[in-house]
Amino acid sequence: MRYREFLRFRLKDIVPDEVILPAGFHVVGYVALVRLNSELMKYASSVGEATLDYDHRLRSVAVRTGPTKGIERKPAYMVVAGSNDTTTIHTENGVHFKLDPIRVTFSGGNKGERIGMSKRVEAGECVVDMFSCVGQFALHVAKRNEVDVIAIEINPEAYRFLVENIRINELEHKVSAVLGDCRVVHPTHVANRIIMGYLHNTEQFLPHALDTLVEKGGTIHMHKATSDKSLQESITSITRTCKERGFVSDIEVRKIKNYSPGVSHLVFDICVSLK
Ligand SMILES: C[S@@+](CC[C@H](N)C(=O)[O-])C[C@H]1O[C@@H](n2cnc3c(N)ncnc32)[C@H](O)[C@@H]1O
């Protein structure tokens, strides 16, 4: 039975028929993350208990209480059923991520890009992940390739999970974790490839990414939440920043997902070489 039908049946004596129930939920390890409309919030614990019965692999159900905030992209969730210990292990294509999904962001919608990125990388490369979080890109890339990865993260809580995940996946010989602001702590002239998995005003970090590339250039994958109207402006600005640093750039744009009305999560694949 589908989730919504299951909820309707289970909650028929509690939730009025006219209240729209959620069609699904996002699973990270043993934790279900559910979005409820404002009318349903007062029934959140009933929805949570029903969700635990719907999928017996779950141990906790949390509902979203607000937008993801700040440079650390901290999500806002509240546990409504099951265990309050929401630290879990999420496994994706053989890579294990230990994390607390109600305290650090882990986007299900980026899974294809994480796996796809691990296939683009070539043996022998040095890859710098400037916004590593718990290792979403860094671990996939290192698991599949003979490469060196430098994973930078500013949030100490996400960094601790990153360090643990490097150990859990036995990737200590390939991945080194760096705690700090990538604009300050990035290494200089070492990378063949750079991953910039951060959506907000990402262009401000591009000069630092260019300084991180080896002198002859390389490839930068710059993620950005971009409106249709501002796409050309972004391409012009990337081209200009590369030029100011003495590089020519060849840019391809890919869409990852819808981000908000009129705004898409895009990746700018920027191939950078000397003029
Ligand atoms: C939304 S998460 C994305 C994680 C992963 N890159 C992905 O795309 O799935 C962005 C991460 O970048 C980190 N971050 C933000 N600003 C940073 C900075 N200046 N230097 C290093 N990390 C930063 C945040 O703490 C957060 O963990």
PDBQT file of the ligand as one rigid body, heavy atoms in Angstrom, charges set to zero:
ROOT
HETATM    1  C1  LIG A 301      24.826  21.980   1.559  1.00  0.00    +0.000 C 
HETATM    2  S1  LIG A 301      26.276  21.215   2.162  1.00  0.00    +0.000 S 
HETATM    3  C2  LIG A 301      26.686  20.323   0.699  1.00  0.00    +0.000 C 
HETATM    4  C3  LIG A 301      27.511  19.108   0.921  1.00  0.00    +0.000 C 
HETATM    5  C4  LIG A 301      28.013  18.439  -0.349  1.00  0.00    +0.000 C 
HETATM    6  N1  LIG A 301      29.054  19.241  -0.966  1.00  0.00    +0.000 N 
HETATM    7  C5  LIG A 301      26.902  18.185  -1.348  1.00  0.00    +0.000 C 
HETATM    8  O1  LIG A 301      26.836  18.914  -2.347  1.00  0.00    +0.000 OA
HETATM    9  O2  LIG A 301      26.089  17.270  -1.140  1.00  0.00    +0.000 OA
HETATM   10  C6  LIG A 301      27.465  22.535   2.121  1.00  0.00    +0.000 C 
HETATM   11  C7  LIG A 301      28.594  22.330   3.097  1.00  0.00    +0.000 C 
HETATM   12  O3  LIG A 301      29.574  23.351   2.872  1.00  0.00    +0.000 OA
HETATM   13  C8  LIG A 301      30.065  23.789   4.127  1.00  0.00    +0.000 C 
HETATM   14  N2  LIG A 301      30.631  25.140   3.946  1.00  0.00    +0.000 N 
HETATM   15  C9  LIG A 301      29.962  26.312   3.775  1.00  0.00    +0.000 A 
HETATM   16  N3  LIG A 301      30.823  27.339   3.627  1.00  0.00    +0.000 NA
HETATM   17  C10 LIG A 301      32.070  26.807   3.681  1.00  0.00    +0.000 A 
HETATM   18  C11 LIG A 301      33.374  27.355   3.571  1.00  0.00    +0.000 A 
HETATM   19  N4  LIG A 301      33.559  28.675   3.372  1.00  0.00    +0.000 N 
HETATM   20  N5  LIG A 301      34.436  26.532   3.655  1.00  0.00    +0.000 NA
HETATM   21  C12 LIG A 301      34.261  25.199   3.844  1.00  0.00    +0.000 A 
HETATM   22  N6  LIG A 301      33.043  24.610   3.976  1.00  0.00    +0.000 NA
HETATM   23  C13 LIG A 301      31.954  25.397   3.882  1.00  0.00    +0.000 A 
HETATM   24  C14 LIG A 301      28.841  23.743   5.037  1.00  0.00    +0.000 C 
HETATM   25  O4  LIG A 301      29.196  23.694   6.394  1.00  0.00    +0.000 OA
HETATM   26  C15 LIG A 301      28.148  22.462   4.545  1.00  0.00    +0.000 C 
HETATM   27  O5  LIG A 301      28.574  21.344   5.266  1.00  0.00    +0.000 OA
ENDROOT
TORSDOF 0
